[in-house]
């Protein structure tokens, strides 16, 4: 067992920390994921499906680290294998299938996990690819990594241009994308410049989607001189990240813990959040992960890794969603390794994927809860693709109608499917009761 180093809080708003000892560790799980031996040094973009099974990308492939396929029904997803593409991230979603970030293609690609027809066709721009573009924008620097909010209405993307000497606002960018309107917006260069944000890589949201966290790394003469995590406030009406502040100075905090991050050129890479506000950062170039408590800045834990020497990405998975998988290069820097750390809380992403929205998150932002349209006085025809029902709601006097239970992405166990069926039947009975009451009150069309 390796011993981790934890940082005690110095003051309520500090971005630095003091040191005390703890006993947490990560262990190798390569025996559970045999495909790790085929991934090579470009392994990145860890993600899990709702079962908690681990997937990842390398430059040309997205696949399960256990079975070597992207889905039991589908062949491995592969890129064109040329200079027009480099996979860097992946995410499973409830409503948009599997999303794969392409840093060189300035795109996020989409593949339906249940092998159904592609949702959109492209006009021949990338004929070598077997899947469809979810979004493409040549103005994006990459994207390097991306995250999606709980309601799956906004995607947030980070990017960088790695140069010998970086300038804030020029060599890193943050974009957000409205899935419904397909509108792109960039956090302004002035905001990035004034905050001192350089190359951007790791990115994730708080459990309640109120804050966005992004890494920043500064270069000077080919040397990484500063690494920080910035915190943005999310405008609930527009999804816009605003008012960036420094959440943690990584080099300073790790130095306080006796970790020689600056000396080894540590460059923060992937980030993932748990449901309790703990942010986990992969510390590329040193064999460790930092846990940072965003609710109590200054409280952190350095977690040494067993076989991953240069961690590039991480994600929570497993049956209970509490196993943090970490992928990256082994000590020889030529092969891929995978370690795991057992946490006491599930991850934010897998919790959202399973339809269990963390506390404080409105599943329908801007609608006041329930179905969109419940607060209007006009007839609204609503269609829910996740339950295949269309419901005509006239308000008032119908009370707020509860959301139907989500039916997932098709990868549930038989027991989970049976439970979903029971919940859906219960929900239908509630709706039938509302309709019966509405008709008995003599509303229009009831005679």
Buried (B, 14 or more C-beta within 10 A) or exposed (E): EBEBBBBEBBEEEBBBBBBEEEEBBBBBBBEEBEBBEBBBBBBBBBBBBBBBBBBBBBBBBBBBBBBEBBBEEBEBBBBEEEEBBBBBBBBBBBEBBBBBBBBBBBBBBBBBBEEEEBEEEBEEEBEEBEBBBBBBBEEBBBBBBBBBBBBBBBBBBBBBEBEEEBBBBBBBBBBBBBBEEEEBBBBEBEBBBEBBBBBBBBBBBBBBBBBBBBBBBBBEEEEBBBBBBBBBBBEEEEBBBEEBEBBBBBBBBBBBBEBEBBEBBBBBBBBBBBBBBBBBBBBBBBBBBBBBBBEEBBBBBBBBBBBBBBBBBBBBBBEEBBBBBBBBBBEEEEBBBBBBBEBEBBBBBBBBBBBEBBEEBBBBBEBEBBBBBBEEEEEBEBEBEBBEBEBEBBBEEBEBBBBBBBBBBBBBEEEBEEEBEEBBEEBEEEBEEBBEEBEEEEBEEEE
